[in-house]
Amino acid sequence: MIDFGETDYVVHGDNAVVLPRLPDARFQLVYIDPPFNTGRSRERRTLRTVQRADGDRVGFGGRRYETSELSRIAYGDAFDDYLAFLAPRLEEARRLLTDDGTLYLHLDYREAHYCKVLLDSIFGRECFLSEVIWAYDYGGRARDRWPAKHDTILVYVKTPGRGKHFFDRDAVGRIPYMAPGLVGADKAARGKLPTDVWWHTIVATSGAEKTGYPTQKPEGVVRRIVEASSAPGSWVLDFFAGSGTTGAVARALGRRFVLVDSNEAAIDVMRRRLGAAGTRYLTVT
């Protein structure tokens, strides 16, 4: 199905069917952002707004606008047994990693602690590397609890032990010190390496990155993962590919990629984002 030559791949199909067909120990990095099991459908609508005197919306200064829906992307995000859904896919992920490979599992607060225990059972507790917290600031403000404004990314390696996994700290872009006056001018100018807490904005509503896919993650977050845990020319796998951010980042950084998704709308988004040059699109049933 995939020859791992000079072509990147986008595969339309159920990852439970696709993953067993891939060869052992082929990917240095597996990054996945599975559905978060929110218990509801996730949806994103794209609207066009035109100023019109009898429009259905009122904007700044009392001006009225007429809106029309251009597109709608949706998928279900509810599982009776989330861990049973993930477990066989994570077992495949471990098989597909190279000996120096790393898995990044992107989750939210609902399932992160359960998935940590599941990953310990599949990879071994000794293979746990990091718990990365991606912190942001957007959305609603709860009145009866601390508002949830972070995602959790669990990081596991294929082979335990110092120096057994690939990690290129020098390739990672530096960030400003929070208190530059305390470290001196040279250090402040150079910046520091990120810790396991990443402050990064979401994809801007009107930004060039925006694809309209409901769960799109920012390139800056994925770029840090790809820079640190894969070498130029190595293969990267994302089998909940969604909007194709992993492929876009991998291509920009000189990595090869295989993206898998069962949602036809996601495949359409990836076709527009990644184009046809150098990428082969497959359907697997």
C-alpha positions as CSV (number, residue, x, y, z in Angstrom):
1,M,0.0,0.0,0.0
2,I,2.8,2.5,1.0
3,D,6.3,2.1,-0.4
4,F,8.0,4.7,1.7
5,G,9.8,6.1,-1.3
6,E,9.7,9.7,-2.4
7,T,5.9,10.3,-1.9
8,D,4.0,11.4,1.2
9,Y,0.6,9.8,1.8
10,V,-2.9,10.9,2.9
11,V,-5.1,7.8,3.5
12,H,-8.8,7.9,3.7
13,G,-9.9,5.0,5.8
14,D,-10.5,3.7,9.3
15,N,-7.2,3.7,11.1
16,A,-8.1,0.4,12.8
17,V,-7.9,-1.1,9.3
18,V,-5.0,1.0,7.9
19,L,-2.5,0.7,10.8
20,P,-2.2,-3.2,10.7
21,R,-1.2,-2.9,7.1
22,L,1.8,-0.7,7.8
23,P,5.3,-2.3,8.5
24,D,7.0,-2.5,11.8
25,A,9.3,0.2,13.2
26,R,8.9,2.7,10.3
27,F,8.0,6.0,12.0
28,Q,10.3,8.0,14.3
29,L,7.4,10.1,15.5
30,V,3.8,9.4,16.0
31,Y,1.6,12.4,16.9
32,I,-2.1,11.9,17.3
33,D,-4.9,14.2,18.4
34,P,-7.9,11.8,18.7
35,P,-11.5,12.8,19.5
36,F,-11.6,14.1,23.0
37,N,-14.8,12.2,24.0
38,T,-16.7,15.3,24.8
39,G,-20.0,13.4,24.5
40,R,-21.4,15.6,21.8
41,S,-21.0,16.3,18.1
42,R,-18.3,18.7,17.1
43,E,-19.1,21.1,14.3
44,R,-17.7,24.1,12.5
45,R,-19.6,26.4,10.1
46,T,-18.1,28.7,7.6
47,L,-20.3,31.8,7.0
48,R,-20.3,34.7,4.5
49,T,-21.4,38.0,5.7
50,V,-22.6,40.9,3.4
51,Q,-23.8,44.3,4.6
52,R,-27.5,44.6,3.8
53,A,-30.2,46.9,5.2
54,D,-32.6,44.1,6.0
55,G,-29.9,41.6,7.2
56,D,-30.5,39.0,9.9
57,R,-27.6,40.2,12.1
58,V,-26.7,43.5,13.7
59,G,-23.1,44.6,13.9
60,F,-21.0,47.5,15.1
61,G,-22.8,50.9,14.9
62,G,-26.1,49.3,14.3
63,R,-25.3,48.2,10.8
64,R,-27.2,45.1,9.6
65,Y,-25.6,42.1,7.8
66,E,-27.0,39.1,5.9
67,T,-25.2,35.8,6.6
68,S,-25.2,32.6,4.5
69,E,-23.6,29.3,5.3
70,L,-20.8,28.3,2.9
71,S,-19.8,25.0,4.5
72,R,-20.3,22.8,7.6
73,I,-17.9,20.2,8.9
74,A,-18.9,17.9,11.8
75,Y,-18.0,14.6,13.4
76,G,-19.2,12.6,16.4
77,D,-17.2,12.8,19.6
78,A,-18.9,10.3,22.0
79,F,-17.7,6.8,22.9
80,D,-19.2,4.2,25.3
81,D,-15.7,2.9,26.1
82,Y,-13.1,5.4,25.1
83,L,-10.1,3.4,26.3
84,A,-11.3,0.3,24.4
85,F,-11.5,2.5,21.3
86,L,-7.9,3.8,21.8
87,A,-6.1,0.8,23.1
88,P,-5.7,-1.3,19.9
89,R,-4.7,1.9,18.1
90,L,-2.0,2.7,20.7
91,E,-0.7,-0.8,20.5
92,E,-0.3,-0.4,16.8
93,A,1.4,3.0,17.3
94,R,4.0,1.3,19.5
95,R,4.7,-1.4,16.9
96,L,5.1,1.2,14.2
97,L,7.6,3.3,16.1
98,T,11.3,3.0,15.4
99,D,13.4,1.9,18.4
100,D,14.4,5.6,19.0
101,G,10.8,6.7,18.3
102,T,8.4,8.8,20.4
103,L,4.6,8.9,20.7
104,Y,2.7,12.2,21.5
105,L,-0.9,11.7,22.5
106,H,-2.9,14.9,22.6
107,L,-5.9,14.9,25.0
108,D,-8.0,17.2,27.1
109,Y,-8.8,17.0,30.8
110,R,-11.6,14.5,30.5
111,E,-9.5,11.4,29.6
112,A,-5.8,12.3,30.2
113,H,-5.5,10.5,33.5
114,Y,-7.1,7.4,32.2
115,C,-5.0,7.4,29.1
116,K,-1.8,7.8,31.2
117,V,-2.6,4.5,32.9
118,L,-3.5,2.8,29.6
119,L,-0.2,4.0,28.1
120,D,1.7,2.7,31.1
121,S,0.2,-0.7,30.4
122,I,1.1,-0.7,26.7
123,F,4.5,1.0,26.7
124,G,5.6,0.4,30.3
125,R,5.8,3.0,33.0
126,E,9.6,3.3,32.3
127,C,8.8,4.6,28.8
128,F,6.9,7.6,30.1
129,L,8.9,10.7,29.1
130,S,6.8,13.9,29.7
131,E,3.4,15.3,30.3
132,V,3.3,18.5,28.2
133,I,0.7,21.1,29.1
134,W,-0.4,23.3,26.2
135,A,-2.0,26.4,27.8
136,Y,-4.1,28.9,25.9
137,D,-6.7,31.6,26.7
138,Y,-10.0,31.6,24.7
139,G,-13.6,30.5,25.0
140,G,-16.1,30.7,27.8
141,R,-15.6,31.5,31.4
142,A,-17.1,29.0,33.9
143,R,-18.8,30.5,37.0
144,D,-18.6,27.5,39.3
145,R,-15.0,26.2,38.7
146,W,-11.6,27.1,37.4
147,P,-12.1,27.5,33.6
148,A,-10.4,24.7,31.6
149,K,-7.8,26.4,29.4
150,H,-5.2,23.7,28.6
151,D,-4.7,20.4,26.8
152,T,-2.5,17.6,27.9
153,I,0.0,15.9,25.6
154,L,1.4,12.6,27.0
155,V,4.8,11.6,25.6
156,Y,6.1,8.0,25.6
157,V,9.2,6.5,24.0
158,K,9.6,3.1,22.4
159,T,12.8,2.2,24.2
160,P,13.4,3.3,27.8
161,G,16.8,4.7,29.0
162,R,18.8,7.8,28.7
163,G,19.9,8.5,25.1
164,K,17.8,5.7,23.7
165,H,15.2,8.0,22.0
166,F,15.7,10.8,19.5
167,F,15.5,14.3,20.9
168,D,17.1,17.3,19.3
169,R,16.9,20.1,21.8
170,D,19.0,22.4,19.6
171,A,16.5,22.2,16.8
172,V,13.7,23.6,18.9
173,G,12.9,27.3,18.6
174,R,13.6,29.2,21.8
175,I,11.1,31.3,23.7
176,P,11.5,34.6,25.7
177,Y,12.3,34.5,29.4
178,M,9.4,35.6,31.5
179,A,11.7,37.7,33.7
180,P,14.5,38.6,31.3
181,G,16.0,41.1,33.7
182,L,17.0,38.3,36.0
183,V,19.2,36.3,33.5
184,G,21.4,39.0,31.9
185,A,21.4,40.6,28.4
186,D,23.0,37.7,26.5
187,K,20.6,35.0,27.8
188,A,17.6,37.3,27.4
189,A,18.6,37.9,23.8
190,R,19.1,34.2,23.1
191,G,15.9,33.1,24.8
192,K,15.4,29.8,26.6
193,L,14.3,26.3,25.7
194,P,10.7,25.5,26.3
195,T,9.7,23.6,29.4
196,D,6.8,21.1,29.6
197,V,4.4,24.0,29.8
198,W,3.7,25.6,26.5
199,W,1.9,28.9,26.2
200,H,0.6,29.2,22.6
201,T,-2.5,30.8,21.1
202,I,-5.1,28.9,19.3
203,V,-5.4,29.1,15.5
204,A,-6.5,32.6,14.8
205,T,-10.1,32.9,13.4
206,S,-8.9,35.1,10.5
207,G,-5.4,33.8,10.2
208,A,-3.7,32.2,7.2
209,E,-3.6,28.8,9.0
210,K,-7.3,28.6,9.4
211,T,-8.9,25.7,7.4
212,G,-12.3,25.6,9.0
213,Y,-11.8,22.1,10.5
214,P,-13.3,21.9,14.0
215,T,-10.3,20.5,15.9
216,Q,-7.5,22.2,14.0
217,K,-4.4,22.6,16.2
218,P,-1.9,25.4,15.7
219,E,1.2,24.7,13.6
220,G,3.4,26.2,16.3
221,V,2.5,23.5,18.8
222,V,3.0,20.7,16.3
223,R,6.2,22.2,15.0
224,R,7.9,22.0,18.4
225,I,7.0,18.3,18.5
226,V,8.3,17.6,15.0
227,E,11.5,19.6,15.5
228,A,12.4,17.9,18.8
229,S,11.4,14.2,18.1
230,S,12.1,13.6,14.5
231,A,15.2,14.0,12.3
232,P,15.1,15.6,8.8
233,G,14.1,12.9,6.3
234,S,12.5,10.6,8.9
235,W,8.8,9.5,8.7
236,V,6.0,11.0,10.8
237,L,2.6,9.4,11.3
238,D,-0.7,11.0,12.3
239,F,-3.6,8.6,12.2
240,F,-6.2,11.1,13.4
241,A,-5.0,13.6,10.9
242,G,-8.0,16.0,10.8
243,S,-7.0,19.2,9.1
244,G,-3.5,17.9,8.1
245,T,-1.5,20.2,10.4
246,T,1.1,17.4,11.1
247,G,1.6,17.0,7.3
248,A,2.0,20.7,6.7
249,V,4.6,21.0,9.5
250,A,6.4,17.9,8.5
251,R,6.7,19.0,4.9
252,A,8.0,22.5,5.9
253,L,10.6,20.9,8.1
254,G,11.8,18.3,5.6
255,R,10.2,15.2,7.1
256,R,8.1,12.6,5.4
257,F,4.5,11.8,6.5
258,V,1.6,9.4,6.4
259,L,-1.8,10.9,7.4
260,V,-4.9,8.8,8.0
261,D,-8.4,9.9,8.6
262,S,-11.9,8.4,8.2
263,N,-13.7,11.6,7.7
264,E,-14.2,12.6,4.1
265,A,-14.4,16.3,5.1
266,A,-11.0,16.0,6.6
267,I,-9.6,14.5,3.4
268,D,-11.0,17.4,1.4
269,V,-9.4,19.9,3.8
270,M,-6.1,18.1,3.5
271,R,-6.3,18.0,-0.3
272,R,-6.7,21.8,-0.4
273,R,-4.0,22.4,2.2
274,L,-1.3,20.0,1.0
275,G,-2.1,19.9,-2.7
276,A,-1.2,17.1,-5.1
277,A,2.5,17.7,-5.7
278,G,4.5,15.1,-3.8
279,T,1.5,13.6,-2.0
280,R,-0.4,10.5,-2.9
281,Y,-4.1,10.1,-1.8
282,L,-5.3,6.6,-1.1
283,T,-8.6,5.1,0.0
284,V,-8.5,2.0,2.2
285,T,-11.6,-0.1,3.0
